[in-house]
């Protein structure tokens, strides 16, 4: 059964990005919000973002509230933040597979990849 998962790593502190807000959207036929959640102490979500019949072929967007997370960690960071909302748009060609979309983020940079 296919599913969509994510996790966040705070690369500036070398630890999981715990308590970071995530919003998931489906982009086909407009921009429809599917889910809002927070990462747990391990920087992961307690359940897949999507799975089973709810996980369909198409285009998706995950918005990570990195700026809010870093403000809470270090109120001395400059405003506005260099990295604020991180928006990742991606396509799902085969919803029978596992799509893992991690975020490695600091106040100054971010990266992602399709994980396993």
Number of C-alpha atoms within 10 A of each C-alpha: 10 17 20 18 19 20 19 26 20 20 17 13 11 9 13 19 27 19 20 24 17 21 17 21 18 19 16 11 8 8 13 13 14 14 13 13 15 18 20 16 14 15 21 21 20 13 13 14 21 18 18 13 11 12 18 18 13 15 16 20 19 22 16 22 19 26 21 17 19 22 16 13 11 10 10 9 14 10 10 8 15 13 17 18 17 18 14 15 13 14 13 16 12 13 20 16 15 17 20 18 18 19 23 17 22 20 20 11 12 15 11 13 10 12 11 10
